[in-house]
Amino acid sequence: MDDFNENPSVIRAKEHLKKGSNILIDEGKRKASELYHEGLDKASEMEQSIENIVNNLAGKIREKPLSSVLIAAAIGYLWAKIKG
């Protein structure tokens, strides 16, 4: 068995496999990092969009507070009836 492990062809094959494995591992790490950063960018975009929506909604509530309260009460009433 030791003769097999000392065979130059086997040694070259092992080195080739090791090099190929390292390339695949490095590529996997690079891709994972890329996807992670893309996810962070998307999360940041979503956060900004939600913030804009909340700010717009808050502005509408400030413009018409009574209407906003009545609408919220109606929605709450309907929700209670549906869940009910």
KAURSUL-V867340 format. One record per residue. RES is the residue in one letter. OMEGA is omega in whole degrees, -180 to 180 (* if undefined). D_FIRST is the distance of its C-alpha to the first C-alpha in Angstrom with 1 decimal. Layout:
res: <RES/RES>
omega: <OMEGA/OMEGA>
d_first: <D_FIRST/D_FIRST>
This chain:
res: <M/D/D/F/N/E/N/P/S/V/I/R/A/K/E/H/L/K/K/G/S/N/I/L/I/D/E/G/K/R/K/A/S/E/L/Y/H/E/G/L/D/K/A/S/E/M/E/Q/S/I/E/N/I/V/N/N/L/A/G/K/I/R/E/K/P/L/S/S/V/L/I/A/A/A/I/G/Y/L/W/A/K/I/K/G>
omega: <179/178/-179/-179/180/180/-179/179/179/179/179/180/178/180/179/178/180/179/178/178/180/177/179/179/179/179/177/178/180/-179/179/178/179/180/178/-179/175/178/177/179/180/179/178/177/179/179/179/178/179/179/178/179/180/179/178/179/179/177/178/180/178/180/-175/-175/-178/178/-179/180/180/178/180/179/179/179/178/179/180/179/179/179/-180/-177/-175/*>
d_first: <0.0/3.8/5.4/5.2/6.7/8.9/10.2/13.8/14.3/11.8/13.5/16.8/16.3/15.4/18.5/20.6/19.9/20.7/23.8/24.8/24.4/26.5/29.1/29.4/29.8/32.4/34.2/34.3/35.7/38.3/39.3/39.6/41.8/43.9/44.5/45.4/48.0/49.4/49.8/51.6/53.9/54.7/55.4/57.7/59.5/60.0/61.3/63.8/64.9/65.5/67.4/69.6/70.3/71.2/73.5/75.2/75.7/77.1/79.5/80.7/81.3/83.3/85.4/86.2/85.6/87.8/86.3/82.8/83.7/85.2/82.3/79.9/82.0/82.2/78.4/78.0/80.5/78.8/75.4/76.9/78.4/75.2/73.0/75.7>
